[in-house]
């Protein structure tokens, strides 16, 4: 058994469970007869669960598996079809449609060059 002290100096997170195990052993056993230990099995199981979290981990894995299975089984009702994606213009565009008409939106190097005093900026 560990010292019972946690990282911050106080009691560890499982120390109350350990106290329950000891109390159960004190009440149910004596030096001549140790058959009362069987009565302490549920309390000892709680203590081990606090230490190792095996039941909690198994439950989380089962929930994740059920969630992923459910997601895979259900169809995506609001998923866009291939025709809808094409109509957005994201697929099957020609090279002319994909060409960016620069000069109308993006500034050029000449736009940012220093101009002599009095010269007006070039407007496209």
C-alpha positions as CSV (number, residue, x, y, z in Angstrom):
1,X,0.0,0.0,0.0
2,X,1.2,3.5,-0.8
3,X,1.7,6.1,1.9
4,X,-1.8,7.5,1.4
5,X,-0.6,10.9,0.5
6,X,-1.3,12.4,-2.9
7,X,0.8,14.6,-5.1
8,X,-0.3,17.8,-3.4
9,X,0.3,16.5,0.1
10,X,-3.2,15.6,1.0
11,X,-4.8,12.2,0.9
12,X,-4.6,10.3,-2.4
13,X,-7.7,9.9,-4.5
14,X,-8.1,6.2,-3.5
15,X,-7.3,6.5,0.2
16,X,-11.0,6.6,1.3
17,X,-11.5,3.3,-0.6
18,X,-8.5,1.8,1.2
19,X,-10.0,2.9,4.5
20,X,-13.2,1.1,3.6
21,X,-11.3,-2.1,2.8
22,X,-9.4,-2.0,6.1
23,X,-12.6,-1.3,8.0
24,X,-14.3,-4.2,6.3
25,X,-11.4,-6.5,7.2
26,X,-11.4,-5.4,10.8
27,X,-15.1,-6.0,11.2
28,X,-15.3,-9.3,9.3
29,X,-12.1,-11.1,10.2
30,X,-10.2,-12.1,13.3
31,X,-6.9,-14.0,13.9
32,X,-8.6,-17.4,14.1
33,X,-11.1,-17.1,11.2
34,X,-10.4,-15.4,7.9
35,X,-13.6,-16.5,6.1
36,X,-15.0,-13.0,6.5
37,X,-12.6,-11.8,3.8
38,X,-15.1,-12.9,1.2
39,X,-17.6,-10.3,2.4
40,X,-15.0,-7.6,1.6
41,X,-14.6,-8.6,-2.1
42,X,-16.9,-5.8,-3.4
43,X,-15.2,-3.1,-1.4
44,X,-11.8,-4.4,-2.5
45,X,-13.0,-4.4,-6.1
46,X,-14.0,-0.7,-5.7
47,X,-10.5,0.1,-4.4
48,X,-8.9,-1.7,-7.4
49,X,-11.2,0.2,-9.8
50,X,-10.1,3.5,-8.2
51,X,-6.5,2.5,-8.7
52,X,-6.6,1.1,-12.3
53,X,-9.9,2.4,-13.9
54,X,-10.2,-0.9,-15.9
55,X,-14.1,-0.9,-15.8
56,X,-14.2,2.7,-16.7
57,X,-11.8,2.2,-19.6
58,X,-13.8,-0.8,-20.9
59,X,-17.1,1.2,-20.7
60,X,-15.5,4.1,-22.6
61,X,-14.2,1.8,-25.3
62,X,-17.7,0.1,-25.6
63,X,-19.4,3.5,-25.9
64,X,-16.9,4.7,-28.6
65,X,-17.3,1.5,-30.5
66,X,-21.1,1.8,-30.4
67,X,-20.9,5.4,-31.5
68,X,-18.6,4.7,-34.5
69,X,-20.8,1.7,-35.5
70,X,-23.9,3.9,-35.4
71,X,-22.2,6.6,-37.4
72,X,-21.2,4.1,-40.1
73,X,-24.7,2.6,-40.3
74,X,-26.7,5.8,-40.7
75,X,-26.8,7.4,-44.0
76,X,-25.9,11.1,-44.3
77,X,-29.3,12.6,-45.1
78,X,-28.0,16.1,-45.7
79,X,-24.8,15.1,-47.6
80,X,-24.5,16.9,-50.9
81,X,-24.6,14.8,-54.0
82,X,-22.0,14.9,-56.7
83,X,-24.2,17.0,-58.9
84,X,-24.6,19.6,-56.2
85,X,-20.9,19.7,-55.7
86,X,-20.3,20.2,-59.4
87,X,-22.9,23.0,-59.5
88,X,-20.9,24.9,-56.8
89,X,-18.1,25.1,-59.3
90,X,-15.6,23.1,-57.3
91,X,-15.3,20.2,-59.8
92,X,-14.9,19.9,-63.5
93,X,-14.0,23.5,-64.3
94,X,-12.1,24.3,-67.5
95,X,-8.7,26.0,-67.5
96,X,-10.3,29.3,-68.6
97,X,-12.7,29.3,-65.7
98,X,-9.9,28.6,-63.2
99,X,-7.7,31.4,-64.5
100,X,-7.5,34.3,-62.2
101,X,-8.0,37.7,-63.8
102,X,-5.2,39.5,-62.0
103,X,-4.9,43.2,-62.2
104,X,-8.5,43.8,-61.4
105,X,-8.4,42.7,-57.8
106,X,-4.8,42.1,-56.7
107,X,-2.2,44.9,-56.6
108,X,0.8,44.6,-58.8
109,X,4.5,45.5,-58.2
110,X,4.0,48.7,-60.2
111,X,1.2,49.8,-57.9
112,X,3.5,49.6,-54.9
113,X,6.6,51.3,-56.5
114,X,7.5,54.7,-55.4
115,X,6.3,57.4,-57.8
116,X,7.8,60.8,-58.5
117,X,6.0,63.6,-56.7
118,X,2.9,64.7,-58.5
119,X,2.5,61.5,-60.6
120,X,-0.9,60.0,-60.2
121,X,-1.3,56.3,-59.4
122,X,-2.1,53.9,-62.3
123,X,-5.8,52.9,-62.4
124,X,-6.6,49.6,-64.1
